[in-house]
Amino acid sequence: MQQALIECRPLLRPGGHIVVTVRPRRQRGLLLDLTGHARDAARAAGLVPVDRCVALLAELRGDRLLVLASMAQRRPPRARHRSPGHAARPP
């Protein structure tokens, strides 16, 4: 990521911005700090981070906000896929 940001610098005009989006990610059940790594890569590339924003994917229906479950949240646990006497399928 740092190299990509370094290569973007010549494309920026003075006062320009680069927007980097990072999705939350888990590895072995732990939440990775990808936003921190992106910020560190930007600083190492000679850029100055100016803001950090959080986006929520949701649908607006009338005056109500409807938050939909992610695909990972909708996926049932592996145990529910197993039939008695049958091995579970590999992921």
PAMARNU-353972 format. One line per 2 residues: number of its first residue (from 0); their letters; for each residue x, y, z of N, C-alpha, C. Coordinates in steps of 0.001 Angstrom, whole numbers, always signed. Example, Ala and Ser with C-alpha at 12.3 -4.5 7.8 and 13.67 -1.06 7.14 Angstrom:
! PAMARNU-353972
0 = AS = +13190/-5690/+7800/+12300/-4500/+7800/+13200/-3300/+7800; +12850/-2250/+7080/+13670/-1060/+7140/+12900/+30/+7870
//
This chain:
! PAMARNU-353972
0 = MQ = +834/-1179/+0/+0/+0/+0/+881/+1244/+0; +1970/+1190/+753/+2855/+2345/+810/+3379/+2701/-579
2 = QA = +3776/+1703/-1350/+4298/+1967/-2689/+3216/+2575/-3593; +1991/+2082/-3476/+891/+2645/-4276/+657/+4108/-3918
4 = LI = +738/+4441/-2639/+545/+5829/-2214/+1699/+6714/-2695; +2917/+6176/-2669/+4070/+6929/-3175/+3868/+7252/-4653
6 = EC = +3367/+6297/-5410/+3160/+6501/-6843/+2002/+7454/-7137; +1088/+7640/-6191/-23/+8584/-6371/+388/+10027/-6105
8 = RP = +1435/+10235/-5329/+1827/+11599/-4944/+2018/+12543/-6129; +2710/+12123/-7212/+2883/+13066/-8329/+1567/+13459/-9009
10 = LL = +527/+12692/-8808/-762/+12986/-9428/-1575/+14019/-8648; -1158/+14292/-7423/-1901/+15226/-6570/-1517/+16665/-6863
12 = RP = -2515/+17528/-6883/-2214/+18953/-6952/-2040/+19434/-5505; -1461/+20590/-5296/-1298/+21099/-3925/-2650/+21164/-3208
14 = GG = -2700/+20630/-2026/-3933/+20610/-1246/-4883/+19484/-1632; -4472/+18629/-2578/-5324/+17519/-3010/-5410/+16424/-1958
16 = HI = -6354/+15537/-2136/-6571/+14446/-1185/-6558/+13097/-1887; -6109/+12104/-1168/-6252/+10703/-1561/-7192/+10083/-539
18 = VV = -8193/+9391/-1006/-9125/+8725/-105/-8830/+7232/-149; -8598/+6656/+1024/-8315/+5227/+1140/-9448/+4601/+1943
20 = TV = -10058/+3564/+1409/-11099/+2857/+2152/-10554/+1508/+2588; -10853/+1146/+3820/-10375/-109/+4392/-11551/-792/+5073
22 = RP = -11788/-2038/+4706/-12872/-2800/+5330/-12363/-3504/+6577; -13214/-3650/+7584/-12816/-4439/+8752/-12519/-5871/+8324
24 = RR = -11525/-6464/+8935/-11160/-7829/+8580/-10715/-8565/+9829; -11097/-9816/+9896/-10681/-10655/+11020/-9760/-11758/+10529
26 = QR = -8822/-12116/+11391/-7934/-13236/+11106/-7840/-14052/+12380; -8235/-15307/+12267/-8276/-16218/+13427/-9096/-15619/+14570
28 = GL = -10181/-14948/+14213/-11093/-14397/+15204/-10701/-13037/+15746; -9523/-12531/+15377/-9073/-11237/+15879/-9286/-10160/+14817
30 = LL = -9747/-9003/+15257/-9952/-7882/+14349/-8599/-7247/+14047; -8247/-7171/+12770/-6977/-6579/+12364/-7098/-5061/+12298
32 = DL = -6025/-4359/+12649/-6016/-2902/+12612/-5548/-2429/+11243; -6346/-2666/+10212/-5964/-2266/+8865/-5989/-757/+8681
34 = TG = -6861/-67/+9413/-6894/+1395/+9297/-5601/+1992/+9835; -5089/+1436/+10908/-3816/+1907/+11455/-2673/+1656/+10493
36 = HA = -2687/+494/+9840/-1645/+185/+8853/-1748/+1126/+7649; -2957/+1443/+7223/-3143/+2366/+6101/-2631/+3755/+6471
38 = RD = -2925/+4206/+7686/-2441/+5512/+8156/-910/+5526/+8203; -308/+4463/+8731/+1151/+4382/+8813/+1787/+4362/+7423
40 = AA = +1157/+3654/+6479/+1667/+3603/+5103/+1594/+4986/+4459; +521/+5719/+4732/+376/+7070/+4176/+1469/+7988/+4722
42 = RA = +1702/+7913/+6013/+2757/+8750/+6612/+4126/+8375/+6046; +4395/+7078/+5907/+5680/+6623/+5361/+5846/+7053/+3910
44 = AG = +4730/+7254/+3202/+4775/+7702/+1803/+4891/+9218/+1703; +4970/+9898/+2845/+5115/+11346/+2838/+3797/+12091/+2785
46 = LV = +2703/+11414/+3035/+1375/+12049/+3042/+987/+12387/+4477; +60/+13299/+4626/-404/+13710/+5948/-1868/+13319/+6100
48 = PV = -2163/+12303/+6916/-3572/+11947/+7133/-4303/+13116/+7794; -5487/+13442/+7259/-6234/+14590/+7784/-7531/+14204/+8488
50 = DR = -8037/+13017/+8225/-9318/+12654/+8837/-9486/+11144/+8796; -10324/+10656/+9675/-10692/+9248/+9686/-12206/+9193/+9850
52 = CV = -12864/+8520/+8927/-14322/+8453/+8944/-14767/+7001/+9007; -15936/+6792/+9532/-16531/+5466/+9587/-17788/+5497/+8735
54 = AL = -17935/+4499/+7888/-19119/+4421/+7037/-19964/+3231/+7474; -21244/+3402/+7444/-22179/+2345/+7779/-23005/+2050/+6539
56 = LA = -23010/+799/+6140/-23842/+420/+4999/-25240/+117/+5512; -26175/+921/+5097/-27549/+755/+5555/-28486/+1298/+4488
58 = EL = -29753/+976/+4661/-30777/+1443/+3730/-31718/+2371/+4477; -32073/+3457/+3830/-33018/+4393/+4414/-34389/+4103/+3826
60 = RG = -35331/+3717/+4676/-36715/+3449/+4257/-37627/+4425/+4981; -38051/+5420/+4221/-38875/+6459/+4846/-38032/+7215/+5843
62 = DR = -38435/+7184/+7115/-37648/+7854/+8153/-36905/+6854/+9031; -36820/+5596/+8573/-36141/+4542/+9351/-34861/+4109/+8656
64 = LL = -33836/+3834/+9456/-32571/+3328/+8956/-32569/+1813/+9142; -32395/+1073/+8059/-32421/-387/+8101/-31005/-901/+7867
66 = VL = -30412/-1477/+8914/-29064/-2026/+8817/-29190/-3497/+8465; -28587/-3885/+7357/-28658/-5266/+6909/-27464/-6048/+7426
68 = AS = -27685/-7302/+7750/-26599/-8163/+8209/-25653/-8453/+7045; -24378/-8555/+7362/-23394/-8876/+6331/-23546/-10337/+5931
70 = MA = -22905/-10708/+4837/-22952/-12109/+4393/-22385/-13026/+5480; -21334/-12592/+6144/-20733/-13409/+7201/-21699/-13576/+8376
72 = QR = -22456/-12539/+8697/-23407/-12626/+9798/-24604/-13496/+9437; -24948/-13545/+8145/-26087/-14366/+7722/-25732/-15833/+7585
74 = RP = -24455/-16140/+7464/-24018/-17515/+7280/-24193/-18278/+8591; -24923/-19396/+8580/-25115/-20151/+9820/-23823/-20849/+10239
76 = PR = -23682/-21156/+11520/-22496/-21876/+11973/-22353/-23221/+11259; -21142/-23705/+11133/-20849/-24959/+10442/-21652/-26129/+11017
78 = AR = -21853/-26130/+12304/-22545/-27258/+12945/-23948/-27457/+12384; -24591/-26399/+11954/-25944/-26520/+11411/-25951/-27200/+10047
80 = HR = -24831/-27208/+9360/-24741/-27828/+8042/-24510/-29333/+8123; -24145/-29814/+9282/-23791/-31224/+9409/-25024/-32094/+9615
82 = SP = -25012/-33239/+8985/-26045/-34239/+9226/-25434/-35312/+10112; -26201/-35896/+11008/-25644/-36953/+11856/-25007/-38055/+11000
84 = GH = -23773/-38400/+11353/-23099/-39485/+10648/-22380/-39055/+9391; -22427/-37777/+9027/-21740/-37291/+7836/-20674/-36269/+8229
86 = AA = -19548/-36330/+7568/-18467/-35393/+7826/-18833/-34009/+7312; -18348/-32994/+7988/-18580/-31623/+7532/-17722/-31351/+6289
88 = RP = -18284/-30575/+5371/-17552/-30197/+4168/-16459/-29197/+4540; -15329/-29257/+3854/-14304/-28237/+4125/-14799/-26886/+3607
90 = P = -14320/-25771/+4219/-14783/-24436/+3791/-14386/-24100/+2388
//
